[in-house]
């Protein structure tokens, strides 16, 4: 694979988008860039900076009860919730604090919450937090899950997102196609890189990538 490239965030030097050009397979599409967000999600300083920058987009919100973290975003979610709490964002939870949780996946790949965790969703105003959003399928699944368990999605946050909305819900992202205007996502059967015979560099999901070499 090619070497990493990076884009620095305009207002915070600790928020750095690292990406690799190539031919990558995700669970829902083929893409020409792999976003390596491992350090942003796991390294303390970068995770805190990322969470705090994402929180800045919600400092005028009325109520956030739960941050639902997808694809390993729990550390970022905790820092985001901390910044929101310090800024005075209201929570309707009894202890006036924000839940940080993530879904379990059943054998069919559907998101679920067991009985001891359902109180974090039921009757709550839920902010969904994801690393990258390309086709929106994961977000749509998360929104259906929140609705199924009796919660209300009040927003979506992402480090990188292709789309600006899923349905009627706005996606507030640190990076978008304005930063990578040639980023492309294709249905597997329509992928021009496959049709051109371009080798696949890696298979990717929310945990990372596995090369095929």
Secondary structure, 3 states (H helix, E strand, C coil): CCCCEEEEECCEEEEEEEEEEEEEECCCCEEEEEEECHHHHHCHHHHHHHHHHHHHHHCCCCECCEEEECCCCHHHHHHHHHHHHHCCCECCCCCCCCEEECCEECCCCCEECCCCCHHHCCCCEEEEEEEEECCCHHHHHHHHHHHHCCCEEEEEEEEEECCCEECCEEEEEEECCCCCCCCCEECHHHCHHHHCCCCCCEEEECCEEEECC
